[in-house]
């Protein structure tokens, strides 16, 4: 899409399903007069959607195709999504099509292979599924804003446009942390930390669209914590039988980086027999790997900011994304901000929907010329 700087327009008018007031003439608006506006947080682990008609849904980012006629009869359909796909993974060809917040295998090499194409198809079916969950009308024209990692490449963004083809009529691709800040109406002198499954993105806002110098992104995020936890459990409890999916669930239920915590007792099979294990040390050590990279990213963005505004920035740090809810993370970050003079860290309301809510608000505010038509 053309890289231009959006400017905020009016608020949505319920009588026009979200048409931005004052954003252009009737001729300029075209199909936007009949648009159903939606915001999508297309995540590695979970995908969330918020629609102007009030529908909000979340689904785990898994897609499964029935393996054979037996599994098709068992499932009652050819394709399933989310937790259902994960729970039936022995009966399906399971895909988790997003990696580091973008379609798997969208690097610099030759991507047009069978695996890439299947992930592309799975991602498109996932978007189609969650858009269908908003129950659009037959005549609705679908305008969607899709959040992506802060430093997604042009190739990554093009892949997202490809999966939206045939699902949405028009699309806008935005930085996920920017969408979070926009939805909170805090677009100046604020630093958003969006911790997803694939990437952790830090973006500083100063009243305009963030540039490359305003963003830091790295791959130490929820998936990396899961892998570290699996490594630690296998090392310290070699008798236990455990999978990466089990580690993800343990982290989501017990993850913490605070100094005080009750013991974490988890039942794991040992030679098929359920056996209790104390995983307190392993869970904390795994979750700890995210703290220092975040502190380094904050230091980089604060120290390179206009010195007159650095104090405002470090006292307006917002944690978003699923990883932002780790117990004690905001306090640990605050404790580590001595080298920039201290700071204040808060956790965003509704971490599950903050990105989708912000994307929806952007959809309502952006004039027609900022949309990429998918015809």
N, C-alpha and C positions, 0 to 999 in steps of 0.2 A: 504494500500500500504506500501511497505517497506520504513521506514523512513531513507533516506539518504540525504546528503547535495549536492544539485545540484551545478554544476560549469558551468559558462557561456561558451558557445561555440561561433561559428561564427554567422554572420548575414544571414538572409534568402536569398536564391537564387531564383529569380523569375522563372527561368527555371525549378525548381524542386518544385514549390509551397511551398517553405519555408523550404526545407531540410537544417539543420544546417551544414554549411561548416566546415570541420575539426573535426566533432563530432564522427567519427567512420568510420570503413570500410563499403563497400557496404553490406557485409554479416551481420555486426552488425546492420546496419540501417533497414534491412528488409523492411517492408511495409512503412517506413517513406519516402522512395524515391517517393512514390505516395500519400503522405499524404496531406490532406487539413487541415491546422493548424488553430485552433480557440481559442479565449480566451473568457471566460464566467464569468460575474459578476452576480452570482445567488443571487439576493437580495430579502428581505422580501417584499419590496414595488415595486421595478422595477428590471427587469432582462435585462442586456445588453450583446451584443455579438459583437466581432470584428473578422473578418476572414482575412486570408492572401490574399484572392482574392479581398480585398478592401471593402467588405460589412460590414456595421455597423448598427445594429438595436437595438432598445429598446422597451420593452413591459412591461406594468404593470403586476405584478405577480398575476394575477387572472385567474382562469379557471372555465368555466361554462358548465354544461351539461344540455341539454334541458330536461324540467321536464316531458313533455308528447307530444303526437302527434301534439297538437295545437302549443305548443312552438317550436317544431321541424320545423313545416311548417313556422312559423313566422320568425325563425332564418335562415332557409334554410340549416341547418346542425345540427349535434348532439352535437358538442362541439365548444365553442368559447373562445377567450382569451383576456386578457388585458382590455383596456377601453371598448371594445364591451361587454365583460362579465359583467363588473361593471355596465354599462349603462342599460343592460338588466337583472339585478339581480332579478327582480320580475318574470322573465320567466325561470330562470335556477336554478339548484342547484349549488350555487356559492362556490368556494373554494379559499382561499388564503393559499396555502399549506406550506408556509415558516413562521416561527416564530423565532424571534431573529436570523435570518440568517440561520436557519437550518430547516429540516422537522419538522412539528409540532408533538409533542409527541415523541421526541427522548431523553427522560430523562432516569433515572435509573430504572424506573418501567417497568411493563409489557406493551409493546408497540403494540404487535401484535393483535390489535383489529380492528374493521371495520373502525373506524374513522381514525386511523393511516394509514391503508392500502389505504384508499381513498385519503388521503393527499399525500401519496407516489405516487399513480397513477397520481394524478393531477400534482405533481411536475415533474414527468417523461414526461407527455404530454406537459408541459410548456417548458421543455428543448428540446423535439422533435420539437415543434413548432418553437422555435427561431433558432434552428440549421437549420431547413428547410428554414428559411428566408434567409440564406446565399447562397441558391441555389447550393448545392453541386452537382457535377457530379455523374452519376450512378456508376462509377468505383472508385470514391474517397474513400480513407481510412481516417476516421475522427479522428484526434488527438486533444483533447481539454484540456486546463488548466482551472480549475474551482476554483474561489476564494470563500473562506468561512471565517467566523469570526475568529479573531486572536486566540481565545482560544477554538475553537471547539473541542469536545472530539473525541476519536477514534470511538465511536458509531455514533456520528454525521457524521463523515467523511465516515463511512461505509454506512450510509443511502444515502449520496450523490453518492457514487459509485453504489449503487443499482439503483438509478434513471437514471444514465448514461448508465446502461446495456441495450443493444438493441438500443441505440441512437448513442453512440460513440464507436469507435473501441479500443481506448486507452485513458486514462485519467490521469491527475495529479491534486492533490488537494493541494492548497497553501493558505496561509494567505492572505486575501484581502489587508490589508495595505502593506504587503510585495510586492504584485503585483503592487500596485500603485507606490511604491518607485522604483521598478525594471524598470517599464516602463518609469520613469523619468530619469533613469540612475543616481539615487542618493541613493546609497546603503550604504553609510558610513557617520556616524555622522549626521544623520537626524532623526527626530521624526515625524512619520505620524499619524495623527488623522483622522480616517475614520468613519464618522457619517452616519449610515444608518437608516433604519426605525426601525429595531429590536435591534441593538446593536451599541454602540460606542466603537471602538477599537483603542488603542494607541500602537504603536510599534516603538521601537528605533532600528535603523540600524547601524551596525558597521562593514560593509564589509564582513559579512557572514550571514548564515541563523540565524534569531533571535531565541533565546531560550525562555523558559517559563518566565524567569526573565526579558526578554526584552518586555513583553507584559502586557497590562492592558485592560480588557474588562468589560463593564457594560451595563445593559439593559435600561438605560435612553437615549433614542434616539428619532427618529421621531415619532414613535407610542406613546411613553410616552407623548410627547408634545401634540399630538392630544387628548389623553385622558384628560390631564390637561386642555386643552382649552375647551373641552366639559363640564367638571366639572365647570369651572369658568362661562361659559355662562349660564348654567342651574341655577347656584347660583345667578348671578347678573341680569339675564334677564329670569326669570322663565316663562314668557309669550311666549318666542320665541320657535319655533319648529325647532329642529336641530338634525343632526345625526353625527356620528363619521366621515363619508365620507365627509360631508360638512366641518367639522373642518379641515380635512386634506387639502382640497382645499384652505381654508382660510389661513392656515399656509403657504402653498406653494406659495401663491400669496403675502401675506403681512408679513410673519414672520420676526421679527427683534429683536435685543437686543441692538441697539444703543441708545444714549441719546436723539437724536432729531428725530422726526418722525411726518409726517402729520397724521391727524386723519384718522383712518381706519373705514370707514362707509360701513357696509355690510347689504344687504337686506335679511331679514329672515321672514318667514311666521309667523303670529300671528293669530290663528284661521282661517287659510287659506288666510289671507290678507297680501301681501308683505309689510313689514314695515322696515324702516331703523333703524339700531342699531350702536352705536359707540362702537367698540370692541377694541380700541387702548390699553386700560389698560389690557384687558384679553389676547390679543395676546402677548404682551410683557411679562407679568407675566408667561404665559405658556412656552414661548421660553427660559426664564431665567433659567428654571430648569436644563438645560444642562451645564451651565457655570461652576458651582463649581465642579461637578464631573470631568470635563475635567482638571481644574486647579489642583485638587488633583492627578489625574493620571500623569500629567506632572511633578509635584513635586516628585512623587515617582520614576519615571523613570530617571529624571535628578539627583536627590540627590544620587541615588544608582549606578550611572554611574562612570566610571573611572574619577577621579577628573581632570586629565589633558585634558579630552575631553568634560567636561561639558559645557564649554562656547560655543564650536562649536555646541553642541546638542541643547541648548536652543535658539540659533540664527538661527536654521534651522528646524523650526516647520512648517509642511505642513498640511493644512486642506483639506480633501477629502470627497467624498460622498455627497449626496443631502443635508444633514444637514449643511455641510460646507459652503453653500451659504447663510445662514441666514445673513441678513443685519447687519453689525457691529460686527459679531462674532469674526473675527480675531483681531479687535482692542480691544474688551472686554477681550480676552485672554491675549493679550500683556499687558493690564493695570493691569491684575491680577498676573503677573509673578514676582512681587517684591521679593517674598520670595525665588526665585532662582536666583535673580540678574538681572531680566529683560530678554527680549528675542524678537525674531522676528517671526511673523506668517504670512504665505502667503497662498493663496487659490490656489489649483491645477488648471491648465488649464483643460477644458472639464471635469467637475465633473461627468457628466453622463457616460463618457467612460474611465475614468482614470484607473479603475480596469480591465476592459476588454482589454484595450490597453496593460497594463502591463502583463496580462495573455497571450496575444498573443505573446508578445516579449519573455516571458519565453518559450512558446511552440516552438518558432523558435530556441532558444538557447540550449535547454536541449537535451543531448544525449539519445539514445534509451533506455539505461538501467534504466532511471529514470521514465519510463512510466509504468502504471498499465494496462496490457492488459485485455480487456473485451470481451472475446470470449465465 
